[in-house]
Amino acid sequence: MRHHEHSHPALLQGRPAGRKGHRGRAETDPEGGNRQTPLNHCLSCVLTELRICNFAIIDAIELEFADGFTVFTGETGAGKSILVDAVDLLVGGRASADLIRSGAEEAEVSGVFSLKEASPVAQLLHEQDLLERGATEVILRRILSRAGRHRIHVNGRPAPLGVLQALRGLLVDIHGQHDHQSLFRPTVQLDLLDEFGGLADARVAYEAAFARWRELEARLTERRDTLADRRAREDLLRYQVEEITTANLRPGEDRELEREKLLRSQGRRLAELVQATYGPLYEEDPSILQGLGSLTGSLKELAAIDAELVEDRDRFAEALAQLTDLAQRLRAYRDRLEFDPDKLEKVEERLDLIRRLVKKYGGSLEEVVRRGEQAQQQLRELETGEADLKELSVQVADAHEKVAKLAQALSRKRTKTASDLEKRLERELKDLRMAHARVCIAVEQESDSGGLKLTATGSDRVEFLFSSNLGEGPQPLARIASGGELSRVMLAMKTGLAEQDRVPVLVFDEVDAGIGGAASEVVGKRLRHLSQHGHQVFCITHLAPIAAQARRHFAVTKVTKDGRTVTQVALLDKAGRVEEVARMLGGEKITPTIRSTATEMLKQK
């Protein structure tokens, strides 16, 4: 459903009053934001539409968005985070049939994004043949099925999950309520530092050199182990080579010898059988061939008289020629037969040798020959192995030296970046009403027994330390007791790094937990600031000061319809925003004073 009812009298269903949305046409909303806004020089992509059907407790919703800062507010449990889950699904989030609305067989989420042709997202989709040249819109669609056949489409074409997951780091970045915990991990802190310092190229160069060094090290270890194993087997290899080489084997020799053995062992009987055939056929007087030959003249005369017999004459002549040829071949075969017992014994001895070698080294004579060649090759490698090992050792040492130099250079850049980031974060925290906060980013090179400890990310261990009060020494983030302080530190990092971040669409899911008072207004201003510097920002919040800073405001409600609970989402106009901000300030009972305060908050942004 495109439009939804809401208790606020001035609230309009998805669009401001008196305006009908048309794709591709810019429109101005009550707060000055543009829906379907043409992309500017610093904004590479905008989420313009989100459609959700039979997802969790949402039956059907179609939302249209603008650039800038957008908030979603509503009571706890109304379904605000379901919207985040839907966007997460579009960029490769985990799919589960449990997300399908009860009673439905499929759930569907689709999103329409406007993008620049030269953006990283467009380049990725061009490479995958999922975006036409010159196109400035991409439609992501994901369908969940209880049958287990979940489907993905990009611009109407089937696509693998990996494409959506690749878009997560290029198109959308989602910051959830539990991102605070990820900040405790040194690996995450290291990545944040490198991101802030623009050290991606230095990291790539180091990682390539590190991978090459580890590859050479692995080859060196393998070569050493192989040579050690062959040295232990050297005597055996030499014996195998000598035994197989001395045998002077030829491929196919065993089959030739088996035939020769047959002929020699059965020679007498073969000769008798040949003679029994050859004698009457050719050798005796008169022979069969002589008798048949005498018929040739009669058949010739018959054919001369009656042409009908020409073919028969020719067939007789051909048969006679074949019998003559057979007689000649039988005589040649008889002449080759030998009855020498000594030669038969030698053939049998040779066959016995071949059989022993086949049984010992493989299933065939060819395999024995191959094993001999392998043993010879291994012996040659033993002779040259020491030289190869020495050369490979030099390559490993050179690669290690290169990696160590790159690690040192990367560490120096990180140390400088840490100083700059400390100042940036302290400024951000000061804006978040933490005037005495101190941030210390420790960059320490680690060592082991071999000297500098080199890992896939360098030689540094990075740890963010924090102190919120004067006179207190900085402590690891994990020891910060206050959830509100941790939330502000996390937001300071997100906002402090966002201008370096090229991901255009940022989604914040209740990351303001534990924040209140004046700090919440500052958080709202910081999020609005992000939306003015290359990002489209979405935020789910329970705080009125943050909601008041947004350009567009959606209310999320949970209602009962036809005996079932459904989530509805609607765009608020100015009057609707006053009512919603007043509700966030005062709860169910909204007094004129609270309403006046809400009005002032919306004017002051």
C-alpha positions as CSV (number, residue, x, y, z in Angstrom):
1,M,0.0,0.0,0.0
2,R,1.3,3.4,-0.9
3,H,-0.6,5.6,1.5
4,H,-1.3,4.9,5.2
5,E,-3.5,6.4,7.8
6,H,-2.1,8.1,10.9
7,S,-3.4,9.8,14.0
8,H,-1.8,13.1,13.2
9,P,-4.5,15.2,11.4
10,A,-1.9,17.1,9.4
11,L,0.1,14.1,8.4
12,L,0.0,13.1,4.7
13,Q,0.5,9.6,3.4
14,G,4.0,9.3,2.0
15,R,4.0,12.8,0.3
16,P,3.3,16.4,1.3
17,A,-0.1,17.8,0.8
18,G,-1.1,18.9,-2.7
19,R,1.8,17.2,-4.4
20,K,1.8,14.1,-6.5
21,G,5.2,12.4,-6.9
22,H,6.5,11.4,-10.4
23,R,9.7,9.6,-10.8
24,G,12.4,11.6,-12.5
25,R,10.9,15.0,-11.5
26,A,12.5,17.1,-8.7
27,E,10.1,18.2,-6.0
28,T,10.5,20.3,-2.9
29,D,9.2,19.0,0.4
30,P,8.0,21.1,3.3
31,E,11.5,21.2,4.7
32,G,13.2,22.2,1.5
33,G,14.6,18.8,0.6
34,N,14.4,17.5,-2.9
35,R,12.9,14.2,-3.8
36,Q,14.5,12.7,-6.9
37,T,17.1,15.4,-6.5
38,P,19.7,15.5,-9.4
39,L,23.0,14.2,-8.0
40,N,25.5,17.0,-7.2
41,H,29.3,16.9,-7.4
42,C,29.8,15.4,-3.9
43,L,26.8,13.0,-3.7
44,S,27.3,10.0,-5.9
45,C,24.2,8.0,-5.1
46,V,20.7,8.5,-3.5
47,L,18.2,6.0,-2.3
48,T,15.0,7.3,-3.9
49,E,12.5,4.5,-3.3
50,L,12.0,1.6,-0.9
51,R,9.3,-1.0,-1.3
52,I,8.6,-3.7,1.2
53,C,6.0,-6.5,1.0
54,N,5.2,-9.2,3.5
55,F,8.4,-8.6,5.5
56,A,8.2,-9.2,9.3
57,I,5.1,-7.2,10.4
58,I,5.0,-5.0,7.3
59,D,2.3,-6.0,4.8
60,A,3.1,-3.5,2.0
61,I,4.9,-0.2,2.1
62,E,6.2,2.1,-0.7
63,L,8.4,5.0,0.5
64,E,10.0,7.8,-1.5
65,F,13.1,9.6,-0.2
66,A,15.1,12.7,-0.8
67,D,18.7,13.7,-0.4
68,G,19.8,15.1,3.0
69,F,19.0,13.9,6.5
70,T,15.9,11.8,7.1
71,V,14.7,10.4,10.4
72,F,12.3,7.7,11.4
73,T,10.6,7.9,14.8
74,G,7.9,6.0,16.7
75,E,7.2,4.0,19.8
76,T,9.4,1.1,20.8
77,G,8.4,-2.0,18.9
78,A,6.6,-0.1,16.2
79,G,8.9,-1.7,13.6
80,K,11.5,1.1,12.9
81,S,14.4,-1.3,12.8
82,I,12.6,-3.6,10.4
83,L,13.2,-0.8,7.8
84,V,16.9,-1.1,8.5
85,D,16.7,-4.9,8.2
86,A,15.1,-4.4,4.8
87,V,17.9,-2.1,3.5
88,D,20.4,-4.5,5.0
89,L,18.8,-7.3,2.9
90,L,19.3,-5.2,-0.2
91,V,23.1,-5.1,0.4
92,G,23.6,-8.8,1.1
93,G,22.3,-9.2,4.6
94,R,21.4,-12.6,5.8
95,A,18.2,-14.0,4.3
96,S,15.9,-16.2,6.3
97,A,12.4,-17.5,5.8
98,D,11.7,-16.4,9.4
99,L,11.5,-12.8,8.0
100,I,8.5,-13.6,5.8
101,R,5.2,-12.3,7.2
102,S,3.0,-14.9,8.8
103,G,0.6,-16.3,6.2
104,A,2.6,-15.3,3.2
105,E,4.8,-17.6,1.0
106,E,7.2,-14.9,-0.1
107,A,8.6,-11.5,1.1
108,E,10.0,-8.9,-1.3
109,V,12.2,-5.9,-0.7
110,S,13.3,-3.6,-3.5
111,G,15.2,-0.3,-3.6
112,V,15.7,2.3,-6.3
113,F,19.0,4.2,-6.3
114,S,19.9,7.2,-8.5
115,L,23.6,7.2,-9.2
116,K,26.3,8.9,-11.2
117,E,27.6,7.0,-14.2
118,A,31.2,7.3,-13.1
119,S,30.5,6.3,-9.5
120,P,32.2,3.1,-8.0
121,V,28.8,1.5,-7.8
122,A,28.2,2.1,-11.5
123,Q,31.6,0.8,-12.4
124,L,31.0,-2.4,-10.4
125,L,27.6,-3.0,-12.0
126,H,29.1,-2.4,-15.5
127,E,31.8,-5.0,-14.8
128,Q,29.0,-7.5,-13.9
129,D,27.0,-6.6,-17.0
130,L,24.1,-5.5,-14.7
131,L,23.9,-1.8,-15.7
132,E,23.6,-0.3,-19.2
133,R,26.0,2.3,-20.3
134,G,24.6,5.8,-19.6
135,A,22.0,4.5,-17.1
136,T,21.7,6.5,-13.9
137,E,19.3,4.3,-11.9
138,V,19.8,0.9,-10.4
139,I,17.0,-1.3,-8.9
140,L,17.9,-3.9,-6.3
141,R,15.3,-6.6,-5.6
142,R,15.4,-9.4,-3.2
143,I,12.7,-12.1,-2.8
144,L,12.6,-14.5,0.2
145,S,10.7,-17.7,-0.2
146,R,9.5,-20.3,2.3
147,A,10.4,-22.9,-0.2
148,G,14.0,-21.9,0.3
149,R,14.7,-20.5,-3.2
150,H,15.5,-16.9,-2.4
151,R,16.1,-14.8,-5.5
152,I,18.1,-11.6,-6.3
153,H,17.6,-9.3,-9.2
154,V,19.6,-6.2,-10.2
155,N,17.9,-4.1,-12.8
156,G,15.7,-7.1,-13.6
157,R,18.5,-9.5,-14.1
158,P,19.3,-12.4,-11.9
159,A,22.4,-11.8,-9.8
160,P,24.5,-13.7,-7.2
161,L,24.6,-12.7,-3.6
162,G,28.2,-11.6,-3.9
163,V,27.2,-8.6,-6.0
164,L,24.9,-7.3,-3.2
165,Q,27.6,-7.9,-0.6
166,A,30.1,-6.0,-2.7
167,L,27.6,-3.0,-2.8
168,R,27.6,-2.9,1.0
169,G,30.9,-1.2,1.1
170,L,30.2,1.0,-1.9
171,L,26.6,2.0,-1.7
172,V,25.2,1.7,1.8
173,D,26.9,1.6,5.2
174,I,24.7,0.6,8.2
175,H,25.7,1.5,11.7
176,G,23.6,-0.5,14.2
177,Q,23.0,-0.3,17.9
178,H,25.7,-2.8,18.7
179,D,28.5,-1.1,16.6
180,H,29.8,0.2,20.0
181,Q,31.2,-3.3,20.8
182,S,33.1,-3.5,17.5
183,L,35.0,-0.4,18.5
184,F,36.6,-2.5,21.3
185,R,38.5,-4.7,18.8
186,P,42.0,-3.6,18.0
187,T,41.6,-4.7,14.4
188,V,38.6,-2.4,13.9
189,Q,40.5,0.5,15.5
190,L,43.4,-0.1,13.2
191,D,41.1,0.0,10.2
192,L,39.5,3.2,11.4
193,L,42.9,4.8,11.7
194,D,44.0,3.7,8.2
195,E,40.7,4.9,6.8
196,F,41.1,8.3,8.4
197,G,44.7,8.7,7.2
198,G,43.9,7.7,3.6
199,L,46.4,4.8,3.9
200,A,44.5,2.4,1.7
201,D,47.2,2.5,-1.0
202,A,50.0,2.0,1.5
203,R,48.1,-0.9,3.0
204,V,47.6,-2.5,-0.4
205,A,51.3,-2.2,-1.2
206,Y,52.3,-3.7,2.2
207,E,49.8,-6.5,1.9
208,A,51.0,-7.5,-1.5
209,A,54.6,-7.5,-0.3
210,F,53.6,-9.4,2.8
211,A,51.8,-12.0,0.8
212,R,54.8,-12.4,-1.6
213,W,57.1,-12.9,1.4
214,R,54.9,-15.5,3.0
215,E,54.6,-17.3,-0.3
216,L,58.3,-17.5,-0.7
217,E,58.7,-18.5,2.9
218,A,56.3,-21.4,2.4
219,R,58.1,-22.5,-0.8
220,L,61.4,-22.4,1.1
221,T,60.0,-24.5,4.0
222,E,58.5,-26.9,1.5
223,R,61.8,-27.2,-0.5
224,R,63.8,-27.8,2.7
225,D,61.4,-30.5,3.8
226,T,61.5,-32.1,0.4
227,L,65.3,-32.1,0.2
228,A,65.6,-33.5,3.7
229,D,63.2,-36.3,2.8
230,R,65.1,-37.0,-0.4
231,R,68.4,-37.0,1.4
232,A,67.0,-39.6,3.8
233,R,65.9,-41.6,0.8
234,E,69.0,-41.0,-1.4
235,D,70.4,-44.5,-1.1
236,L,67.0,-46.0,-1.9
237,L,66.7,-43.7,-4.9
238,R,70.1,-44.7,-6.2
239,Y,69.3,-48.4,-5.8
240,Q,66.0,-47.9,-7.7
241,V,67.6,-46.0,-10.5
242,E,70.3,-48.6,-10.9
243,E,67.9,-51.5,-10.8
244,I,65.5,-50.0,-13.3
245,T,68.2,-48.6,-15.6
246,T,70.1,-51.9,-15.6
247,A,67.0,-53.7,-16.7
248,N,67.0,-51.5,-19.9
249,L,63.2,-51.7,-20.2
250,R,61.2,-50.7,-23.3
251,P,57.5,-49.8,-23.2
252,G,55.6,-52.7,-24.7
253,E,58.4,-55.1,-24.3
254,D,56.4,-57.4,-22.0
255,R,53.7,-57.9,-24.6
256,E,56.3,-58.8,-27.3
257,L,58.0,-61.3,-25.0
258,E,54.7,-62.9,-24.1
259,R,54.0,-63.5,-27.8
260,E,57.6,-64.8,-28.3
261,K,57.2,-67.2,-25.4
262,L,54.0,-68.5,-26.9
263,L,55.6,-69.1,-30.3
264,R,58.7,-70.8,-28.8
265,S,56.8,-73.0,-26.3
266,Q,54.3,-74.1,-28.9
267,G,56.6,-74.2,-31.9
268,R,56.5,-77.9,-32.7
269,R,52.7,-78.1,-32.6
270,L,52.4,-74.9,-34.7
271,A,54.8,-76.3,-37.3
272,E,52.8,-79.6,-37.5
273,L,49.5,-77.7,-38.0
274,V,51.0,-75.4,-40.6
275,Q,52.4,-78.3,-42.6
276,A,49.1,-80.1,-42.4
277,T,47.6,-77.2,-44.2
278,Y,50.4,-76.0,-46.4
279,G,51.4,-79.5,-47.8
280,P,48.0,-80.4,-49.4
281,L,47.4,-76.8,-50.4
282,Y,50.7,-76.2,-52.3
283,E,53.6,-78.6,-51.6
284,E,52.2,-82.0,-52.5
285,D,52.0,-83.2,-56.1
286,P,49.4,-82.8,-57.3
287,S,48.4,-80.0,-54.9
288,I,45.0,-78.4,-54.4
289,L,46.2,-75.2,-56.0
290,Q,47.4,-77.2,-59.1
291,G,44.0,-78.8,-59.4
292,L,42.2,-75.5,-59.1
293,G,44.6,-73.9,-61.6
294,S,43.7,-76.5,-64.2
295,L,40.2,-75.2,-64.1
296,T,41.2,-71.7,-65.2
297,G,41.2,-72.5,-68.9
298,S,37.7,-74.0,-68.9
299,L,36.2,-71.0,-67.1
300,K,37.9,-68.5,-69.4
301,E,36.5,-70.3,-72.4
302,L,33.0,-70.4,-70.8
303,A,33.1,-66.7,-70.2
304,A,34.2,-66.0,-73.7
305,I,31.2,-67.9,-75.0
306,D,28.6,-66.5,-72.5
307,A,29.3,-63.1,-71.0
308,E,27.0,-64.0,-68.1
309,L,29.9,-66.1,-66.7
310,V,32.5,-63.3,-66.8
311,E,31.8,-62.3,-63.2
312,D,32.0,-66.0,-62.0
313,R,35.4,-66.4,-63.9
314,D,36.7,-63.3,-62.1
315,R,35.6,-64.4,-58.7
316,F,37.3,-67.8,-59.2
317,A,40.5,-66.1,-60.2
318,E,40.3,-63.9,-57.1
319,A,39.7,-66.9,-54.9
320,L,42.7,-68.7,-56.4
321,A,44.9,-65.7,-55.9
322,Q,43.9,-65.5,-52.2
323,L,44.6,-69.2,-51.7
324,T,48.0,-68.8,-53.3
325,D,48.7,-65.8,-51.0
326,L,47.7,-67.9,-48.0
327,A,50.0,-70.7,-49.0
328,Q,53.0,-68.2,-49.2
329,R,52.2,-66.7,-45.8
330,L,51.9,-70.2,-44.2
331,R,55.3,-71.1,-45.6
332,A,56.9,-67.8,-44.3
333,Y,55.3,-68.4,-40.9
334,R,56.7,-72.0,-40.8
335,D,60.2,-70.8,-41.7
336,R,60.2,-68.4,-38.7
337,L,59.3,-71.0,-36.1
338,E,62.2,-72.0,-33.9
339,F,62.5,-74.8,-31.4
340,D,65.6,-73.6,-29.4
341,P,65.0,-74.4,-25.7
342,D,67.9,-72.0,-24.7
343,K,66.2,-69.0,-26.3
344,L,62.9,-70.0,-24.7
345,E,64.6,-70.1,-21.3
346,K,66.0,-66.6,-21.8
347,V,62.6,-65.2,-22.8
348,E,61.1,-66.6,-19.6
349,E,63.9,-65.2,-17.5
350,R,63.3,-61.8,-19.0
351,L,59.6,-62.0,-18.4
352,D,60.2,-63.0,-14.8
353,L,62.4,-59.9,-14.3
354,I,59.8,-57.6,-15.8
355,R,57.0,-59.1,-13.6
356,R,59.1,-58.6,-10.5
357,L,59.7,-55.0,-11.3
358,V,56.1,-54.4,-12.2
359,K,55.0,-55.9,-8.9
360,K,57.5,-53.8,-7.0
361,Y,57.1,-50.4,-8.7
362,G,53.7,-50.3,-10.3
363,G,50.9,-51.9,-12.1
364,S,52.5,-51.9,-15.6
365,L,55.8,-51.8,-17.4
366,E,55.2,-48.2,-18.4
367,E,54.8,-47.3,-14.7
368,V,58.1,-48.9,-13.8
369,V,59.8,-46.9,-16.5
370,R,58.1,-43.7,-15.2
371,R,59.2,-44.5,-11.6
372,G,62.8,-44.9,-12.8
373,E,62.6,-41.5,-14.5
374,Q,61.2,-39.9,-11.4
375,A,63.9,-41.3,-9.2
376,Q,66.6,-40.0,-11.6
377,Q,64.9,-36.5,-11.6
378,Q,64.9,-36.5,-7.8
379,L,68.6,-37.4,-7.7
380,R,69.3,-34.6,-10.1
381,E,67.3,-32.2,-7.9
382,L,69.3,-33.3,-4.9
383,E,72.5,-32.4,-6.7
384,T,71.2,-29.0,-7.6
385,G,68.9,-28.6,-4.6
386,E,71.5,-26.9,-2.4
387,A,72.1,-24.2,-5.0
388,D,68.3,-23.7,-5.5
389,L,67.8,-23.6,-1.7
390,K,70.4,-20.9,-1.3
391,E,68.9,-18.8,-4.1
392,L,65.4,-19.1,-2.6
393,S,66.8,-18.2,0.8
394,V,68.2,-15.0,-0.7
395,Q,64.8,-14.2,-2.3
396,V,63.1,-14.7,1.1
397,A,65.5,-12.4,2.9
398,D,65.0,-9.7,0.2
399,A,61.3,-10.0,0.4
400,H,61.4,-9.9,4.3
401,E,63.5,-6.7,4.1
402,K,61.1,-5.1,1.7
403,V,58.1,-6.0,4.0
404,A,59.9,-4.7,7.0
405,K,60.7,-1.4,5.3
406,L,57.1,-1.0,4.2
407,A,55.9,-1.9,7.7
408,Q,58.2,0.9,9.1
409,A,56.9,3.4,6.6
410,L,53.3,2.4,7.3
411,S,53.9,2.7,11.1
412,R,55.3,6.2,10.7
413,K,52.2,7.2,8.7
414,R,49.9,5.7,11.3
415,T,51.7,7.5,14.1
416,K,51.2,10.8,12.4
417,T,47.6,10.0,11.5
418,A,47.0,9.0,15.1
419,S,47.9,12.5,16.2
420,D,45.6,14.1,13.7
421,L,42.8,11.8,14.5
422,E,43.1,12.4,18.2
423,K,42.7,16.1,17.6
424,R,39.7,15.5,15.3
425,L,38.0,13.2,17.8
426,E,38.5,15.6,20.7
427,R,37.0,18.4,18.7
428,E,34.0,16.2,17.8
429,L,33.6,15.1,21.5
430,K,33.8,18.7,22.6
431,D,30.9,19.5,20.3
432,L,29.1,16.6,21.9
433,R,29.4,18.3,25.3
434,M,32.4,16.4,26.5
435,A,34.7,19.3,26.9
436,H,37.3,17.5,29.0
437,A,37.5,14.4,27.0
438,R,40.9,13.2,25.9
439,V,41.6,10.7,23.2
440,C,44.9,8.9,22.9
441,I,45.6,6.5,20.1
442,A,48.5,4.3,20.9
443,V,50.4,2.9,17.9
444,E,53.0,0.4,19.0
445,Q,55.2,-1.8,16.9
446,E,55.2,-5.3,18.1
447,S,58.3,-7.6,18.2
448,D,59.0,-11.3,18.5
449,S,62.1,-13.4,18.8
450,G,62.9,-12.7,15.2
451,G,62.7,-8.9,15.5
452,L,59.8,-6.9,14.1
453,K,56.6,-8.9,14.3
454,L,55.1,-8.7,10.8
455,T,51.4,-9.5,10.3
456,A,49.0,-9.1,7.4
457,T,48.2,-5.6,8.5
458,G,51.7,-4.4,9.4
459,S,53.7,-4.5,12.6
460,D,51.5,-2.2,14.6
461,R,49.1,-2.8,17.4
462,V,46.6,0.1,17.6
463,E,44.5,0.9,20.7
464,F,42.1,3.8,21.2
465,L,42.3,5.1,24.8
466,F,39.8,7.5,26.3
467,S,39.3,9.7,29.3
468,S,36.2,11.8,30.0
469,N,37.3,13.7,33.1
470,L,40.2,15.9,34.0
471,G,42.9,14.1,36.1
472,E,42.0,10.7,34.8
473,G,44.4,8.7,32.7
474,P,43.2,7.4,29.3
475,Q,41.7,3.9,29.5
476,P,40.8,1.4,26.7
477,L,37.4,1.9,25.3
478,A,36.2,-1.4,26.8
479,R,36.6,0.1,30.3
480,I,34.3,3.1,29.6
481,A,31.5,2.6,32.1
482,S,28.9,5.0,30.7
483,G,26.9,3.8,27.7
484,G,26.2,7.4,26.9
485,E,29.9,8.2,26.7
486,L,30.6,5.2,24.6
487,S,27.8,6.2,22.2
488,R,29.2,9.7,21.8
489,V,32.7,8.3,21.2
490,M,31.3,6.1,18.5
491,L,29.4,8.9,16.9
492,A,32.4,11.1,17.1
493,M,34.3,8.5,15.2
494,K,31.6,8.0,12.6
495,T,31.1,11.7,12.0
496,G,34.8,12.4,12.2
497,L,35.6,9.8,9.6
498,A,32.5,10.3,7.4
499,E,34.0,13.0,5.3
500,Q,36.7,10.6,4.3
501,D,34.1,7.9,3.8
502,R,33.0,7.5,0.1
503,V,29.9,5.4,0.9
504,P,27.1,7.7,-0.1
505,V,24.1,6.2,1.9
506,L,24.6,6.1,5.7
507,V,22.0,4.4,8.0
508,F,22.1,4.9,11.8
509,D,19.9,2.6,13.8
510,E,19.4,4.0,17.3
511,V,23.1,4.8,17.7
512,D,22.1,7.6,20.1
513,A,21.4,5.2,22.9
514,G,22.4,6.6,26.3
515,I,22.6,10.2,25.0
516,G,20.3,13.0,26.2
517,G,20.1,16.6,27.0
518,A,22.1,19.2,25.1
519,A,24.3,16.4,23.6
520,S,21.4,15.0,21.6
521,E,20.9,18.3,19.8
522,V,24.6,18.3,18.9
523,V,24.3,14.8,17.6
524,G,21.5,15.8,15.4
525,K,23.5,18.7,14.0
526,R,26.4,16.4,13.3
527,L,24.2,14.0,11.4
528,R,22.8,16.9,9.4
529,H,26.3,18.1,8.8
530,L,27.1,14.6,7.3
531,S,24.1,14.9,5.0
532,Q,25.6,18.2,3.6
533,H,29.0,16.6,2.8
534,G,28.5,13.8,0.3
535,H,26.1,11.6,2.2
536,Q,22.4,10.8,2.3
537,V,21.7,10.1,6.0
538,F,19.0,8.0,7.5
539,C,18.6,7.8,11.3
540,I,16.2,5.9,13.6
541,T,16.0,7.8,16.9
542,H,13.9,8.3,20.1
543,L,15.4,11.7,20.7
544,A,13.4,14.8,19.8
545,P,16.4,17.1,19.4
546,I,17.9,14.7,16.8
547,A,14.5,14.4,14.9
548,A,14.2,18.1,14.8
549,Q,17.4,18.5,12.9
550,A,16.2,16.3,10.0
551,R,15.1,17.6,6.6
552,R,12.4,14.9,6.3
553,H,10.6,13.0,9.0
554,F,8.8,9.7,8.8
555,A,6.6,8.4,11.6
556,V,6.5,4.6,12.2
557,T,3.4,3.2,13.9
558,K,2.0,-0.2,14.7
559,V,-1.7,-0.7,14.3
560,T,-4.2,-3.5,14.2
561,K,-5.8,-4.2,10.9
562,D,-8.3,-7.0,10.2
563,G,-7.2,-8.6,13.4
564,R,-3.5,-8.5,12.6
565,T,-0.7,-6.2,13.6
566,V,0.9,-4.2,10.8
567,T,3.6,-1.5,10.7
568,Q,2.8,1.7,8.8
569,V,5.2,4.4,7.7
570,A,4.2,7.9,6.7
571,L,5.9,11.2,5.8
572,L,5.1,14.1,8.2
573,D,4.3,17.6,7.0
574,K,5.2,20.6,9.2
575,A,2.2,20.3,11.5
576,G,2.7,16.5,11.8
577,R,6.3,17.0,12.7
578,V,5.4,19.4,15.5
579,E,3.0,16.8,16.9
580,E,5.5,14.0,16.6
581,V,8.4,16.0,18.2
582,A,6.0,17.0,21.0
583,R,5.1,13.4,21.6
584,M,8.8,12.5,21.8
585,L,9.3,15.3,24.4
586,G,6.2,14.8,26.5
587,G,4.8,11.4,25.9
588,E,1.1,10.8,25.5
589,K,0.0,14.0,27.2
590,I,1.0,16.9,25.0
591,T,0.5,20.3,26.6
592,P,0.6,23.7,24.8
593,T,4.0,24.3,26.4
594,I,5.4,21.1,25.0
595,R,3.9,21.8,21.6
596,S,5.5,25.3,21.7
597,T,8.9,23.8,22.6
598,A,8.6,21.4,19.7
599,T,7.8,24.3,17.3
600,E,10.8,26.2,18.5
601,M,13.1,23.2,18.1
602,L,12.0,22.7,14.5
603,K,12.6,26.4,13.8
604,Q,16.1,26.5,15.3
605,K,17.7,23.8,13.1
